Amino acid sequence: MPIYEYECTECGHIEEAVQKMSDAPLTRCKKCSGTLRKLISHSSFHLKGGGWYSDAYSSTGSSSKSSGGSSS
């Protein structure tokens, strides 16, 4: 489930909420009962497994291993 960030328009408090996309947005601040507005933040992701990102952009790529063994 995504994590959403909300900022209170009155006290400036920032809240995080784990919500389904279908859930209604939060409207009241837990600290001062002020109005909340949803913030837009950076999303993050982690690539796992052996894909192009690990094979093609690795500092110890397969081309450097094959050229090192044939020079002797």
C-alpha positions as a Python dict, from the first residue, in 0.01 Angstrom:
ca = {
    (1, 'M'): (0, 0, 0),
    (2, 'P'): (126, 349, -76),
    (3, 'I'): (238, 596, 191),
    (4, 'Y'): (79, 940, 156),
    (5, 'E'): (202, 1262, 318),
    (6, 'Y'): (-28, 1535, 442),
    (7, 'E'): (58, 1883, 572),
    (8, 'C'): (-161, 2084, 808),
    (9, 'T'): (-243, 2428, 667),
    (10, 'E'): (-262, 2576, 1019),
    (11, 'C'): (24, 2433, 1227),
    (12, 'G'): (247, 2292, 949),
    (13, 'H'): (260, 1943, 1100),
    (14, 'I'): (336, 1670, 843),
    (15, 'E'): (163, 1332, 877),
    (16, 'E'): (225, 1008, 691),
    (17, 'A'): (-54, 761, 629),
    (18, 'V'): (-48, 413, 478),
    (19, 'Q'): (-366, 401, 272),
    (20, 'K'): (-520, 212, -15),
    (21, 'M'): (-562, 411, -333),
    (22, 'S'): (-938, 375, -290),
    (23, 'D'): (-937, 520, 67),
    (24, 'A'): (-1063, 873, 121),
    (25, 'P'): (-788, 1130, 189),
    (26, 'L'): (-732, 1253, 545),
    (27, 'T'): (-892, 1589, 622),
    (28, 'R'): (-812, 1679, 987),
    (29, 'C'): (-477, 1723, 1163),
    (30, 'K'): (-422, 1500, 1467),
    (31, 'K'): (-242, 1781, 1655),
    (32, 'C'): (-462, 2086, 1607),
    (33, 'S'): (-766, 1963, 1408),
    (34, 'G'): (-668, 2193, 1120),
    (35, 'T'): (-724, 2117, 753),
    (36, 'L'): (-480, 1881, 581),
    (37, 'R'): (-358, 1900, 224),
    (38, 'K'): (-197, 1611, 38),
    (39, 'L'): (169, 1658, -51),
    (40, 'I'): (337, 1537, -368),
    (41, 'S'): (659, 1357, -285),
    (42, 'H'): (923, 1154, -465),
    (43, 'S'): (850, 789, -508),
    (44, 'S'): (1120, 531, -458),
    (45, 'F'): (1171, 183, -591),
    (46, 'H'): (1432, -86, -572),
    (47, 'L'): (1531, -299, -870),
    (48, 'K'): (1594, -660, -776),
    (49, 'G'): (1729, -955, -971),
    (50, 'G'): (1971, -977, -1260),
    (51, 'G'): (1847, -738, -1524),
    (52, 'W'): (2000, -491, -1769),
    (53, 'Y'): (2074, -244, -1487),
    (54, 'S'): (2314, -483, -1314),
    (55, 'D'): (2469, -635, -1628),
    (56, 'A'): (2523, -330, -1850),
    (57, 'Y'): (2615, -65, -1594),
    (58, 'S'): (2830, -263, -1353),
    (59, 'S'): (3185, -140, -1293),
    (60, 'T'): (3306, -498, -1323),
    (61, 'G'): (3121, -589, -1641),
    (62, 'S'): (3157, -913, -1835),
    (63, 'S'): (3377, -747, -2104),
    (64, 'S'): (3650, -659, -1851),
    (65, 'K'): (3655, -1015, -1714),
    (66, 'S'): (3697, -1177, -2058),
    (67, 'S'): (3972, -938, -2170),
    (68, 'G'): (4167, -987, -1847),
    (69, 'G'): (4185, -1366, -1884),
    (70, 'S'): (4295, -1369, -2251),
    (71, 'S'): (4596, -1136, -2206),
    (72, 'S'): (4815, -1400, -2032),
}
